[in-house]
């Protein structure tokens, strides 16, 4: 579910932030704790915006991406609402 719908479901006014996929060191610690808790071998990585957007655009045109354009065109931007 999209972040804005989750915020709407809370029924509370306020400022909400959905951040970029580039993970700060502080936030990365939280992801790493979650990964360890899940006993996963996953790793959090940042990708360069330009090539990533181009690849996801191609995958979308080929019908191979589960993402909508809104997702891959804004994944690297901070969104405040």
PDB file as gemmi writes it, atoms N, CA and C in Angstrom:
CRYST1    1.000    1.000    1.000  90.00  90.00  90.00 P 1                      
ATOM      1  N   UNK A   1       0.853  -1.168   0.000  1.00  0.00           N  
ATOM      2  CA  UNK A   1       0.000   0.000   0.000  1.00  0.00           C  
ATOM      3  C   UNK A   1       0.901   1.233   0.000  1.00  0.00           C  
ATOM      4  N   UNK A   2       0.477   2.279  -0.673  1.00  0.00           N  
ATOM      5  CA  UNK A   2       1.278   3.495  -0.750  1.00  0.00           C  
ATOM      6  C   UNK A   2       1.315   4.229   0.579  1.00  0.00           C  
ATOM      7  N   UNK A   3       2.399   4.929   0.797  1.00  0.00           N  
ATOM      8  CA  UNK A   3       2.617   5.636   2.064  1.00  0.00           C  
ATOM      9  C   UNK A   3       1.501   6.625   2.366  1.00  0.00           C  
ATOM     10  N   UNK A   4       1.023   7.322   1.347  1.00  0.00           N  
ATOM     11  CA  UNK A   4      -0.004   8.331   1.615  1.00  0.00           C  
ATOM     12  C   UNK A   4      -1.315   7.679   2.057  1.00  0.00           C  
ATOM     13  N   UNK A   5      -1.620   6.493   1.571  1.00  0.00           N  
ATOM     14  CA  UNK A   5      -2.830   5.805   2.022  1.00  0.00           C  
ATOM     15  C   UNK A   5      -2.687   5.318   3.457  1.00  0.00           C  
ATOM     16  N   UNK A   6      -1.501   4.867   3.806  1.00  0.00           N  
ATOM     17  CA  UNK A   6      -1.267   4.466   5.191  1.00  0.00           C  
ATOM     18  C   UNK A   6      -1.432   5.643   6.138  1.00  0.00           C  
ATOM     19  N   UNK A   7      -0.906   6.803   5.735  1.00  0.00           N  
ATOM     20  CA  UNK A   7      -1.049   8.008   6.566  1.00  0.00           C  
ATOM     21  C   UNK A   7      -2.516   8.408   6.672  1.00  0.00           C  
ATOM     22  N   UNK A   8      -3.239   8.306   5.568  1.00  0.00           N  
ATOM     23  CA  UNK A   8      -4.664   8.652   5.569  1.00  0.00           C  
ATOM     24  C   UNK A   8      -5.441   7.737   6.501  1.00  0.00           C  
ATOM     25  N   UNK A   9      -5.100   6.458   6.488  1.00  0.00           N  
ATOM     26  CA  UNK A   9      -5.794   5.495   7.344  1.00  0.00           C  
ATOM     27  C   UNK A   9      -5.583   5.770   8.828  1.00  0.00           C  
ATOM     28  N   UNK A  10      -4.489   6.433   9.165  1.00  0.00           N  
ATOM     29  CA  UNK A  10      -4.236   6.751  10.572  1.00  0.00           C  
ATOM     30  C   UNK A  10      -5.247   7.756  11.092  1.00  0.00           C  
ATOM     31  N   UNK A  11      -5.770   8.602  10.194  1.00  0.00           N  
ATOM     32  CA  UNK A  11      -6.762   9.587  10.600  1.00  0.00           C  
ATOM     33  C   UNK A  11      -6.192  10.698  11.458  1.00  0.00           C  
ATOM     34  N   UNK A  12      -4.890  10.938  11.356  1.00  0.00           N  
ATOM     35  CA  UNK A  12      -4.247  11.973  12.157  1.00  0.00           C  
ATOM     36  C   UNK A  12      -3.585  12.986  11.242  1.00  0.00           C  
ATOM     37  N   UNK A  13      -3.869  14.248  11.515  1.00  0.00           N  
ATOM     38  CA  UNK A  13      -3.205  15.310  10.765  1.00  0.00           C  
ATOM     39  C   UNK A  13      -1.737  15.365  11.171  1.00  0.00           C  
ATOM     40  N   UNK A  14      -0.888  15.802  10.267  1.00  0.00           N  
ATOM     41  CA  UNK A  14       0.523  15.920  10.600  1.00  0.00           C  
ATOM     42  C   UNK A  14       1.375  15.928   9.357  1.00  0.00           C  
ATOM     43  N   UNK A  15       2.661  16.009   9.553  1.00  0.00           N  
ATOM     44  CA  UNK A  15       3.628  15.964   8.449  1.00  0.00           C  
ATOM     45  C   UNK A  15       4.207  14.563   8.383  1.00  0.00           C  
ATOM     46  N   UNK A  16       4.224  14.012   7.206  1.00  0.00           N  
ATOM     47  CA  UNK A  16       4.743  12.677   6.997  1.00  0.00           C  
ATOM     48  C   UNK A  16       5.860  12.743   5.961  1.00  0.00           C  
ATOM     49  N   UNK A  17       6.842  11.914   6.112  1.00  0.00           N  
ATOM     50  CA  UNK A  17       7.972  11.903   5.182  1.00  0.00           C  
ATOM     51  C   UNK A  17       8.179  10.501   4.656  1.00  0.00           C  
ATOM     52  N   UNK A  18       8.255  10.407   3.345  1.00  0.00           N  
ATOM     53  CA  UNK A  18       8.666   9.164   2.696  1.00  0.00           C  
ATOM     54  C   UNK A  18       9.988   9.472   2.030  1.00  0.00           C  
ATOM     55  N   UNK A  19      11.022   8.823   2.454  1.00  0.00           N  
ATOM     56  CA  UNK A  19      12.360   9.178   2.010  1.00  0.00           C  
ATOM     57  C   UNK A  19      12.831   8.387   0.807  1.00  0.00           C  
ATOM     58  N   UNK A  20      13.968   8.752   0.299  1.00  0.00           N  
ATOM     59  CA  UNK A  20      14.547   8.061  -0.852  1.00  0.00           C  
ATOM     60  C   UNK A  20      15.093   6.696  -0.462  1.00  0.00           C  
ATOM     61  N   UNK A  21      15.385   5.872  -1.464  1.00  0.00           N  
ATOM     62  CA  UNK A  21      15.946   4.554  -1.186  1.00  0.00           C  
ATOM     63  C   UNK A  21      17.380   4.616  -0.699  1.00  0.00           C  
ATOM     64  N   UNK A  22      18.068   5.711  -0.979  1.00  0.00           N  
ATOM     65  CA  UNK A  22      19.432   5.840  -0.439  1.00  0.00           C  
ATOM     66  C   UNK A  22      19.301   5.885   1.070  1.00  0.00           C  
ATOM     67  N   UNK A  23      19.958   5.015   1.716  1.00  0.00           N  
ATOM     68  CA  UNK A  23      19.780   4.833   3.160  1.00  0.00           C  
ATOM     69  C   UNK A  23      20.903   5.522   3.917  1.00  0.00           C  
ATOM     70  N   UNK A  24      20.528   6.365   4.852  1.00  0.00           N  
ATOM     71  CA  UNK A  24      21.540   6.988   5.706  1.00  0.00           C  
ATOM     72  C   UNK A  24      22.102   5.932   6.650  1.00  0.00           C  
ATOM     73  N   UNK A  25      23.261   6.197   7.194  1.00  0.00           N  
ATOM     74  CA  UNK A  25      23.897   5.240   8.105  1.00  0.00           C  
ATOM     75  C   UNK A  25      22.990   4.949   9.295  1.00  0.00           C  
ATOM     76  N   UNK A  26      22.359   5.975   9.839  1.00  0.00           N  
ATOM     77  CA  UNK A  26      21.484   5.790  11.003  1.00  0.00           C  
ATOM     78  C   UNK A  26      20.285   4.926  10.640  1.00  0.00           C  
ATOM     79  N   UNK A  27      19.656   5.218   9.511  1.00  0.00           N  
ATOM     80  CA  UNK A  27      18.486   4.457   9.099  1.00  0.00           C  
ATOM     81  C   UNK A  27      18.889   3.050   8.663  1.00  0.00           C  
ATOM     82  N   UNK A  28      20.066   2.917   8.073  1.00  0.00           N  
ATOM     83  CA  UNK A  28      20.563   1.613   7.648  1.00  0.00           C  
ATOM     84  C   UNK A  28      20.677   0.645   8.802  1.00  0.00           C  
ATOM     85  N   UNK A  29      20.997   1.146   9.978  1.00  0.00           N  
ATOM     86  CA  UNK A  29      21.082   0.282  11.159  1.00  0.00           C  
ATOM     87  C   UNK A  29      19.735  -0.375  11.436  1.00  0.00           C  
ATOM     88  N   UNK A  30      18.645   0.367  11.250  1.00  0.00           N  
ATOM     89  CA  UNK A  30      17.307  -0.194  11.471  1.00  0.00           C  
ATOM     90  C   UNK A  30      17.006  -1.299  10.460  1.00  0.00           C  
ATOM     91  N   UNK A  31      17.351  -1.057   9.183  1.00  0.00           N  
ATOM     92  CA  UNK A  31      17.154  -2.081   8.167  1.00  0.00           C  
ATOM     93  C   UNK A  31      17.972  -3.308   8.503  1.00  0.00           C  
ATOM     94  N   UNK A  32      19.215  -3.116   8.914  1.00  0.00           N  
ATOM     95  CA  UNK A  32      20.078  -4.251   9.230  1.00  0.00           C  
ATOM     96  C   UNK A  32      19.536  -5.057  10.407  1.00  0.00           C  
ATOM     97  N   UNK A  33      18.950  -4.390  11.384  1.00  0.00           N  
ATOM     98  CA  UNK A  33      18.339  -5.110  12.509  1.00  0.00           C  
ATOM     99  C   UNK A  33      17.152  -5.942  12.034  1.00  0.00           C  
ATOM    100  N   UNK A  34      16.355  -5.372  11.146  1.00  0.00           N  
ATOM    101  CA  UNK A  34      15.207  -6.101  10.617  1.00  0.00           C  
ATOM    102  C   UNK A  34      15.664  -7.310   9.806  1.00  0.00           C  
ATOM    103  N   UNK A  35      16.691  -7.133   8.986  1.00  0.00           N  
ATOM    104  CA  UNK A  35      17.237  -8.227   8.185  1.00  0.00           C  
ATOM    105  C   UNK A  35      17.771  -9.340   9.086  1.00  0.00           C  
ATOM    106  N   UNK A  36      18.486  -8.967  10.134  1.00  0.00           N  
ATOM    107  CA  UNK A  36      19.016  -9.961  11.068  1.00  0.00           C  
ATOM    108  C   UNK A  36      17.881 -10.693  11.780  1.00  0.00           C  
ATOM    109  N   UNK A  37      16.858  -9.950  12.200  1.00  0.00           N  
ATOM    110  CA  UNK A  37      15.719 -10.551  12.885  1.00  0.00           C  
ATOM    111  C   UNK A  37      15.029 -11.585  11.995  1.00  0.00           C  
ATOM    112  N   UNK A  38      14.972 -11.300  10.703  1.00  0.00           N  
ATOM    113  CA  UNK A  38      14.321 -12.197   9.753  1.00  0.00           C  
ATOM    114  C   UNK A  38      15.237 -13.341   9.318  1.00  0.00           C  
ATOM    115  N   UNK A  39      16.452 -13.368   9.847  1.00  0.00           N  
ATOM    116  CA  UNK A  39      17.439 -14.386   9.463  1.00  0.00           C  
ATOM    117  C   UNK A  39      17.647 -14.412   7.947  1.00  0.00           C  
ATOM    118  N   UNK A  40      17.671 -13.208   7.364  1.00  0.00           N  
ATOM    119  CA  UNK A  40      17.830 -13.072   5.918  1.00  0.00           C  
ATOM    120  C   UNK A  40      19.277 -12.718   5.581  1.00  0.00           C  
ATOM    121  N   UNK A  41      19.667 -13.024   4.386  1.00  0.00           N  
ATOM    122  CA  UNK A  41      20.990 -12.636   3.899  1.00  0.00           C  
ATOM    123  C   UNK A  41      20.884 -11.413   2.990  1.00  0.00           C  
ATOM    124  N   UNK A  42      19.746 -10.715   3.038  1.00  0.00           N  
ATOM    125  CA  UNK A  42      19.523  -9.528   2.213  1.00  0.00           C  
ATOM    126  C   UNK A  42      20.502  -8.427   2.570  1.00  0.00           C  
ATOM    127  N   UNK A  43      20.723  -7.539   1.633  1.00  0.00           N  
ATOM    128  CA  UNK A  43      21.569  -6.369   1.858  1.00  0.00           C  
ATOM    129  C   UNK A  43      20.875  -5.147   1.272  1.00  0.00           C  
ATOM    130  N   UNK A  44      21.012  -4.016   1.941  1.00  0.00           N  
ATOM    131  CA  UNK A  44      20.453  -2.763   1.450  1.00  0.00           C  
ATOM    132  C   UNK A  44      21.516  -2.088   0.601  1.00  0.00           C  
ATOM    133  N   UNK A  45      21.162  -1.742  -0.621  1.00  0.00           N  
ATOM    134  CA  UNK A  45      22.099  -1.099  -1.539  1.00  0.00           C  
ATOM    135  C   UNK A  45      21.438   0.122  -2.152  1.00  0.00           C  
ATOM    136  N   UNK A  46      22.239   1.123  -2.472  1.00  0.00           N  
ATOM    137  CA  UNK A  46      21.760   2.288  -3.205  1.00  0.00           C  
ATOM    138  C   UNK A  46      22.137   2.108  -4.670  1.00  0.00           C  
ATOM    139  N   UNK A  47      21.264   2.567  -5.540  1.00  0.00           N  
ATOM    140  CA  UNK A  47      21.507   2.493  -6.976  1.00  0.00           C  
ATOM    141  C   UNK A  47      21.528   3.904  -7.554  1.00  0.00           C  
ATOM    142  N   UNK A  48      22.331   4.145  -8.601  1.00  0.00           N  
ATOM    143  CA  UNK A  48      22.343   5.467  -9.227  1.00  0.00           C  
ATOM    144  C   UNK A  48      20.991   5.732  -9.895  1.00  0.00           C  
ATOM    145  N   UNK A  49      20.454   6.914  -9.677  1.00  0.00           N  
ATOM    146  CA  UNK A  49      19.098   7.239 -10.130  1.00  0.00           C  
ATOM    147  C   UNK A  49      18.925   7.120 -11.643  1.00  0.00           C  
ATOM    148  N   UNK A  50      19.785   7.740 -12.416  1.00  0.00           N  
ATOM    149  CA  UNK A  50      19.605   7.778 -13.868  1.00  0.00           C  
ATOM    150  C   UNK A  50      19.507   6.404 -14.512  1.00  0.00           C  
ATOM    151  N   UNK A  51      20.533   5.568 -14.377  1.00  0.00           N  
ATOM    152  CA  UNK A  51      20.462   4.237 -14.990  1.00  0.00           C  
ATOM    153  C   UNK A  51      19.321   3.369 -14.430  1.00  0.00           C  
ATOM    154  N   UNK A  52      19.035   3.513 -13.149  1.00  0.00           N  
ATOM    155  CA  UNK A  52      17.966   2.724 -12.541  1.00  0.00           C  
ATOM    156  C   UNK A  52      16.615   3.099 -13.124  1.00  0.00           C  
ATOM    157  N   UNK A  53      16.366   4.402 -13.268  1.00  0.00           N  
ATOM    158  CA  UNK A  53      15.102   4.864 -13.847  1.00  0.00           C  
ATOM    159  C   UNK A  53      14.976   4.388 -15.287  1.00  0.00           C  
ATOM    160  N   UNK A  54      16.053   4.475 -16.068  1.00  0.00           N  
ATOM    161  CA  UNK A  54      16.007   4.038 -17.465  1.00  0.00           C  
ATOM    162  C   UNK A  54      15.701   2.544 -17.559  1.00  0.00           C  
ATOM    163  N   UNK A  55      16.337   1.736 -16.726  1.00  0.00           N  
ATOM    164  CA  UNK A  55      16.081   0.299 -16.741  1.00  0.00           C  
ATOM    165  C   UNK A  55      14.641  -0.007 -16.343  1.00  0.00           C  
ATOM    166  N   UNK A  56      14.146   0.645 -15.290  1.00  0.00           N  
ATOM    167  CA  UNK A  56      12.771   0.403 -14.859  1.00  0.00           C  
ATOM    168  C   UNK A  56      11.761   0.891 -15.888  1.00  0.00           C  
ATOM    169  N   UNK A  57      12.071   1.972 -16.591  1.00  0.00           N  
ATOM    170  CA  UNK A  57      11.209   2.457 -17.666  1.00  0.00           C  
ATOM    171  C   UNK A  57      11.123   1.404 -18.775  1.00  0.00           C  
ATOM    172  N   UNK A  58      12.260   0.837 -19.161  1.00  0.00           N  
ATOM    173  CA  UNK A  58      12.284  -0.204 -20.181  1.00  0.00           C  
ATOM    174  C   UNK A  58      11.486  -1.423 -19.721  1.00  0.00           C  
ATOM    175  N   UNK A  59      11.712  -1.864 -18.492  1.00  0.00           N  
ATOM    176  CA  UNK A  59      10.976  -3.015 -17.967  1.00  0.00           C  
ATOM    177  C   UNK A  59       9.477  -2.757 -17.939  1.00  0.00           C  
ATOM    178  N   UNK A  60       9.086  -1.523 -17.606  1.00  0.00           N  
ATOM    179  CA  UNK A  60       7.675  -1.150 -17.588  1.00  0.00           C  
ATOM    180  C   UNK A  60       7.090  -1.233 -18.997  1.00  0.00           C  
ATOM    181  N   UNK A  61       7.800  -0.704 -19.989  1.00  0.00           N  
ATOM    182  CA  UNK A  61       7.314  -0.737 -21.379  1.00  0.00           C  
ATOM    183  C   UNK A  61       7.194  -2.170 -21.899  1.00  0.00           C  
ATOM    184  N   UNK A  62       8.059  -3.054 -21.399  1.00  0.00           N  
ATOM    185  CA  UNK A  62       8.003  -4.460 -21.801  1.00  0.00           C  
ATOM    186  C   UNK A  62       6.979  -5.259 -20.991  1.00  0.00           C  
ATOM    187  N   UNK A  63       6.339  -4.598 -20.017  1.00  0.00           N  
ATOM    188  CA  UNK A  63       5.358  -5.268 -19.175  1.00  0.00           C  
ATOM    189  C   UNK A  63       5.981  -6.203 -18.155  1.00  0.00           C  
ATOM    190  N   UNK A  64       7.250  -5.952 -17.796  1.00  0.00           N  
ATOM    191  CA  UNK A  64       7.969  -6.833 -16.872  1.00  0.00           C  
ATOM    192  C   UNK A  64       8.192  -6.219 -15.491  1.00  0.00           C  
ATOM    193  N   UNK A  65       7.675  -5.034 -15.248  1.00  0.00           N  
ATOM    194  CA  UNK A  65       7.895  -4.377 -13.963  1.00  0.00           C  
ATOM    195  C   UNK A  65       6.613  -4.368 -13.137  1.00  0.00           C  
ATOM    196  N   UNK A  66       6.705  -4.711 -11.853  1.00  0.00           N  
ATOM    197  CA  UNK A  66       5.530  -4.617 -10.984  1.00  0.00           C  
ATOM    198  C   UNK A  66       5.287  -3.185 -10.501  1.00  0.00           C  
ATOM    199  N   UNK A  67       6.188  -2.271 -10.862  1.00  0.00           N  
ATOM    200  CA  UNK A  67       6.102  -0.896 -10.396  1.00  0.00           C  
ATOM    201  C   UNK A  67       5.371  -0.012 -11.391  1.00  0.00           C  
ATOM    202  N   UNK A  68       4.697   0.997 -10.879  1.00  0.00           N  
ATOM    203  CA  UNK A  68       4.090   2.021 -11.728  1.00  0.00           C  
ATOM    204  C   UNK A  68       5.119   3.127 -11.953  1.00  0.00           C  
ATOM    205  N   UNK A  69       4.956   3.921 -13.005  1.00  0.00           N  
ATOM    206  CA  UNK A  69       5.914   5.012 -13.251  1.00  0.00           C  
ATOM    207  C   UNK A  69       6.121   5.907 -12.032  1.00  0.00           C  
ATOM    208  N   UNK A  70       5.077   6.131 -11.260  1.00  0.00           N  
ATOM    209  CA  UNK A  70       5.200   6.987 -10.075  1.00  0.00           C  
ATOM    210  C   UNK A  70       6.281   6.452  -9.146  1.00  0.00           C  
ATOM    211  N   UNK A  71       6.366   5.145  -9.006  1.00  0.00           N  
ATOM    212  CA  UNK A  71       7.354   4.548  -8.110  1.00  0.00           C  
ATOM    213  C   UNK A  71       8.775   4.788  -8.598  1.00  0.00           C  
ATOM    214  N   UNK A  72       9.037   4.448  -9.847  1.00  0.00           N  
ATOM    215  CA  UNK A  72      10.428   4.519 -10.302  1.00  0.00           C  
ATOM    216  C   UNK A  72      10.867   5.916 -10.694  1.00  0.00           C  
ATOM    217  N   UNK A  73       9.926   6.827 -10.904  1.00  0.00           N  
ATOM    218  CA  UNK A  73      10.325   8.208 -11.201  1.00  0.00           C  
ATOM    219  C   UNK A  73      10.549   9.029  -9.940  1.00  0.00           C  
ATOM    220  N   UNK A  74      10.127   8.522  -8.793  1.00  0.00           N  
ATOM    221  CA  UNK A  74      10.267   9.281  -7.552  1.00  0.00           C  
ATOM    222  C   UNK A  74      11.029   8.534  -6.461  1.00  0.00           C  
ATOM    223  N   UNK A  75      11.535   7.337  -6.754  1.00  0.00           N  
ATOM    224  CA  UNK A  75      12.147   6.532  -5.683  1.00  0.00           C  
ATOM    225  C   UNK A  75      13.345   7.234  -5.044  1.00  0.00           C  
ATOM    226  N   UNK A  76      14.009   8.080  -5.799  1.00  0.00           N  
ATOM    227  CA  UNK A  76      15.233   8.731  -5.320  1.00  0.00           C  
ATOM    228  C   UNK A  76      14.979  10.115  -4.728  1.00  0.00           C  
ATOM    229  N   UNK A  77      13.708  10.509  -4.639  1.00  0.00           N  
ATOM    230  CA  UNK A  77      13.368  11.841  -4.147  1.00  0.00           C  
ATOM    231  C   UNK A  77      12.659  11.746  -2.802  1.00  0.00           C  
ATOM    232  N   UNK A  78      12.890  12.735  -1.976  1.00  0.00           N  
ATOM    233  CA  UNK A  78      12.166  12.805  -0.707  1.00  0.00           C  
ATOM    234  C   UNK A  78      10.789  13.389  -0.970  1.00  0.00           C  
ATOM    235  N   UNK A  79       9.783  12.812  -0.368  1.00  0.00           N  
ATOM    236  CA  UNK A  79       8.412  13.272  -0.539  1.00  0.00           C  
ATOM    237  C   UNK A  79       7.859  13.651   0.822  1.00  0.00           C  
ATOM    238  N   UNK A  80       7.450  14.883   0.966  1.00  0.00           N  
ATOM    239  CA  UNK A  80       6.822  15.350   2.203  1.00  0.00           C  
ATOM    240  C   UNK A  80       5.357  15.638   1.913  1.00  0.00           C  
ATOM    241  N   UNK A  81       4.491  15.182   2.812  1.00  0.00           N  
ATOM    242  CA  UNK A  81       3.068  15.484   2.639  1.00  0.00           C  
ATOM    243  C   UNK A  81       2.400  15.621   3.983  1.00  0.00           C  
TER     244      UNK A  81                                                      
END                                                                             
